[in-house]
Amino acid sequence: MRRMIAGTSLLLILLTGVVGCSSASKDHAGMDMVNDGSLSPVIVELSIQPDPVKVKENVKIEVLVTQNNKQVTDADKVSIEIVPTAANGKHIEMPAKHVGDGKYVLETSFDQADKYSVTSHVTVGAMHTMPKKEITVTD
């Protein structure tokens, strides 16, 4: 008889805990991390000027970073990776400089004619994005 009362009591305690936890408010206000921007997508626009690009000519690689339709002026990392298709070409990655209004710029030039892959690496909080463009540098 004592075992039956103890088992029933234990079952009631467990049921009360389960029912109590499941009947908690479904309102999760303040838990939506998108509201503070930390998990909303980072939008990156990569542009290269001038177009077309010539050897030894000054080139401006610009990265415009936005999140929640606002310019990001404090990105954790913005760098530009340049990879030539030539096997003996020089692979580089350099930081871009913030120049205001969510724009990050790297000015460079190319020593040889080739096709290049230009990738911007942008990290804002927990979000990372890597838009890429292909360019052809001519003599």
Disulfide bonds with the S-S distance in Angstrom:
none
